[in-house]
Amino acid sequence: MKLHNYVNRALLNLELSCLAIMMASVAAAEESHVRARLVADVAELRSGESFHLGVLLETDPGWHVYWRNPGEAGLATEIDYELPRGFEANNLQWPVPISFEQSDGIGGYGYEDPVVLAAEVTSPDRVPSSIPVTVTASWLACKDVCILGSAKLEAELPLDGAKLSDSKAAMESWSANLPHEGDTEEFVLSVTGGPVPPKGAVDLVAWLHWKAAPGTVEFFPDSGPGLKVEGVRVQTRGALTRIDFNISRLNSSSGPATTLRSLIVIEDERGKRSARVAHIELD
């Protein structure tokens, strides 16, 4: 029965993705409901040093774009870089997302407020005083309908004047909302269920044993191309959080995934959210 339900949900996800693309085609003449602007925090190019370069996305009220894991349906936002020879963009760094409920109760992860998606760019040993850069952003924006959108943004770095000042402010907000990657002593993680089979799905439970009772706890599985996570349910009582979810391995060119990278997000009594990265072993 679980496998039957999983197949039905997978077919529904495929139908929703196809429907989103058809909606985007029908609405091609409409606005994308998203504004994109190139941002960077470099005031001077220096040999061998790094800086951050990305895109600020601002959605109309009620619209959202998607996180790197869009959830049970949707398309991840993509950022592509075209840089001069010798400059290299590292992995995109994603701020903490929010969760939202889509049609038919399907869960999604993404952003409704303005968000910066950026990467660290490393410079070569010899650099000119300025360089041309092109950053292309592609997204799926959804509210009552879904619309595909994209923007090709070109600029000469370093930015100057008001553009640089606005960019630095946006980058500071971005940096403040990135998840904490280091070890944490706030909780101890344990897992029951599994192991995850090469084919098919299994239910897992992640337990967070907190040193002190947390505020509201959220869970965002950063499943990547090799895993599928569905049916997330989070319950917290006192200093214990239980996270239930269904997980399956998918075919991937990088081989079978052995770890589920996830975000544990805490919202305190003032509404401030912060995230810790947790790694759940699957074997």
C-alpha positions in Angstrom: 0.0 0.0 0.0 2.8 2.4 0.8 4.5 1.7 -2.5 1.1 2.3 -4.3 0.7 5.6 -2.5 4.3 6.6 -3.4 3.7 5.9 -7.1 0.5 7.9 -7.1 2.2 10.8 -5.4 5.1 10.6 -7.9 2.7 10.7 -10.9 0.9 13.6 -9.3 4.2 15.5 -9.0 4.9 14.9 -12.6 1.5 16.1 -13.6 1.9 19.3 -11.5 5.3 20.0 -13.1 3.9 19.6 -16.6 0.9 21.7 -15.6 3.2 24.5 -14.4 5.1 24.5 -17.7 1.8 24.7 -19.6 0.6 27.5 -17.4 3.9 29.3 -18.1 3.4 29.0 -21.8 -0.1 30.3 -21.6 1.0 33.2 -19.5 4.1 34.0 -21.5 2.8 37.5 -22.3 2.2 38.2 -18.6 4.8 39.6 -16.2 6.8 37.0 -14.4 5.9 38.6 -11.0 9.6 38.5 -10.1 12.2 41.3 -10.4 15.9 40.3 -10.6 18.9 42.5 -9.9 22.6 41.7 -10.0 24.4 42.2 -6.6 28.1 42.1 -5.6 30.1 43.1 -2.5 33.4 43.9 -4.2 34.7 47.5 -4.1 38.1 46.7 -5.6 39.4 43.7 -7.5 42.5 42.2 -5.9 44.7 39.4 -7.0 44.0 36.1 -5.4 41.1 37.4 -3.2 37.5 36.4 -3.3 34.2 38.3 -3.4 30.5 37.4 -3.6 28.3 37.7 -6.7 24.7 36.9 -7.1 21.1 37.9 -7.8 18.5 39.6 -5.7 15.0 38.3 -6.5 11.9 40.2 -5.4 8.5 38.6 -5.8 5.1 40.3 -6.0 3.0 39.8 -2.8 1.7 36.2 -2.5 4.1 34.8 -5.1 7.0 32.5 -4.3 10.1 31.1 -6.0 11.8 27.8 -5.0 14.7 26.7 -2.9 17.4 24.2 -4.1 15.0 21.4 -3.0 11.6 22.7 -4.2 9.7 20.1 -2.1 7.1 17.7 -3.4 6.5 19.8 -6.5 8.1 22.8 -8.2 11.4 23.7 -9.9 14.6 24.9 -8.1 15.8 28.4 -8.9 19.0 28.3 -11.0 21.8 30.9 -11.1 24.5 30.6 -13.9 27.7 32.6 -14.1 29.7 33.8 -17.1 33.0 35.1 -15.9 36.3 36.2 -17.5 39.1 33.6 -17.7 40.7 32.8 -14.3 37.7 33.8 -12.2 35.7 30.9 -10.8 32.3 30.8 -9.0 32.0 28.3 -6.2 28.8 26.5 -5.1 25.7 28.6 -4.7 24.9 29.5 -1.1 21.2 29.4 -0.2 19.5 31.4 2.6 17.1 29.6 5.0 13.8 28.9 3.1 10.2 28.9 4.3 7.7 26.1 3.7 4.3 26.6 2.1 1.3 24.5 1.1 0.5 24.2 -2.6 -2.5 22.8 -4.4 -3.9 19.5 -3.0 -1.9 20.0 0.2 1.5 19.4 -1.5 4.4 20.9 0.4 6.9 23.2 -1.1 10.1 25.1 0.0 11.2 28.5 -1.2 11.0 32.2 -0.7 8.3 34.9 -0.7 10.3 37.8 0.7 13.2 39.3 -1.2 16.1 36.9 -1.4 19.7 36.9 -2.6 21.2 33.8 -4.1 25.0 34.2 -4.4 28.3 32.4 -4.6 31.8 33.2 -3.7 34.0 34.1 -6.7 37.7 33.5 -6.5 40.1 35.8 -8.4 43.2 34.7 -10.3 46.7 35.8 -9.4 46.6 38.8 -11.9 43.4 40.8 -12.3 42.5 43.9 -14.3 40.9 47.0 -12.6 37.5 46.0 -13.8 35.8 42.9 -15.4 32.5 42.2 -17.3 30.3 39.6 -15.7 27.0 38.0 -16.7 24.7 36.2 -14.3 21.5 34.4 -15.5 18.7 33.6 -13.1 15.9 31.2 -14.0 12.9 30.5 -11.8 9.4 29.2 -11.5 7.1 31.7 -9.7 3.8 30.5 -8.3 0.7 31.8 -6.7 -2.6 30.7 -8.1 -0.8 29.8 -11.3 2.9 29.1 -12.1 5.0 31.1 -14.5 8.5 30.4 -15.7 10.8 33.4 -15.7 14.4 34.3 -16.3 16.7 37.3 -16.5 20.2 37.8 -18.0 22.0 40.4 -16.0 25.2 42.1 -17.1 27.5 44.4 -15.2 31.0 45.7 -15.0 32.7 44.9 -11.6 33.4 46.5 -9.3 30.1 48.3 -9.0 30.2 51.9 -7.7 28.1 54.5 -6.0 24.6 53.7 -5.0 24.7 50.3 -6.8 27.6 49.2 -4.7 26.0 50.5 -1.5 22.6 48.8 -2.2 24.4 45.6 -3.2 26.5 45.5 0.0 23.3 45.9 2.1 21.6 43.0 0.2 24.7 40.8 0.6 24.8 41.5 4.4 21.2 40.4 4.7 22.0 37.3 2.6 25.0 36.4 4.8 23.0 36.8 8.0 20.4 34.3 6.7 22.7 31.5 5.7 22.5 28.2 7.7 25.3 27.5 10.2 27.5 24.7 8.7 29.7 24.0 11.7 29.1 21.5 14.5 26.4 22.3 17.0 26.1 21.4 20.7 22.5 22.4 20.9 21.1 19.0 20.1 22.1 15.3 19.6 20.7 13.6 16.5 19.7 10.0 16.3 17.7 8.1 13.6 15.4 5.1 13.7 14.1 3.1 10.8 16.0 2.2 7.6 18.4 1.4 6.1 17.2 3.1 2.9 17.0 0.4 0.2 18.6 0.8 -3.3 15.1 0.8 -4.7 11.8 1.7 -3.2 11.0 3.9 -0.2 11.2 3.6 3.6 10.0 5.6 6.6 12.6 7.2 8.8 12.4 9.1 12.1 15.0 11.6 13.1 15.1 12.5 16.8 16.6 15.7 18.1 17.5 15.7 21.8 18.0 19.3 22.8 20.0 20.6 25.7 17.2 23.1 26.3 13.7 23.3 25.0 13.8 25.1 21.6 11.3 27.4 20.1 9.4 26.3 17.0 11.3 23.7 15.0 11.2 23.2 11.2 12.9 20.6 9.0 14.1 21.2 5.4 15.5 18.1 3.7 18.3 19.2 1.3 17.9 16.0 -0.7 19.7 16.9 -3.9 19.5 14.8 -7.1 20.0 11.4 -5.5 17.2 11.4 -3.0 13.4 12.0 -2.7 11.9 13.0 0.6 8.1 13.3 1.2 5.6 13.4 4.0 7.6 15.5 6.5 6.0 15.8 9.9 7.7 17.6 12.8 6.6 17.3 16.5 8.3 19.0 19.4 7.5 18.4 23.1 9.8 19.9 25.7 13.5 19.1 24.8 12.6 16.4 22.2 11.8 16.8 18.5 10.5 13.9 16.4 10.8 14.3 12.6 9.0 11.7 10.4 9.5 11.4 6.7 9.5 9.0 3.8 12.7 8.7 1.8 13.9 6.9 -1.4 17.1 6.7 -3.4 17.0 7.9 -7.0 19.3 7.1 -9.9 22.1 9.6 -10.0 25.3 10.0 -12.0 27.2 10.6 -8.8 26.2 7.2 -7.4 23.9 6.3 -4.5 23.5 9.0 -1.9 24.5 7.9 1.6 23.7 11.0 3.6 20.7 13.4 3.7 21.9 16.9 4.3 19.1 18.8 6.1 18.4 22.1 7.8 17.1 22.3 11.3 15.4 25.7 11.7 14.5 27.2 15.0 12.2 30.2 15.4 12.4 32.0 18.7 9.6 33.9 20.6 10.5 37.1 18.7 10.0 35.3 15.3 13.7 35.3 14.5 14.7 32.1 12.5 18.1 30.5 12.4 19.3 27.2 10.9 21.8 24.5 11.6 23.0 21.9 9.1 22.4 18.2 10.1 23.6 15.2 8.2 21.4 12.0 8.5 23.2 8.8 7.6 21.1 6.5 5.4 23.1 3.2 5.5 
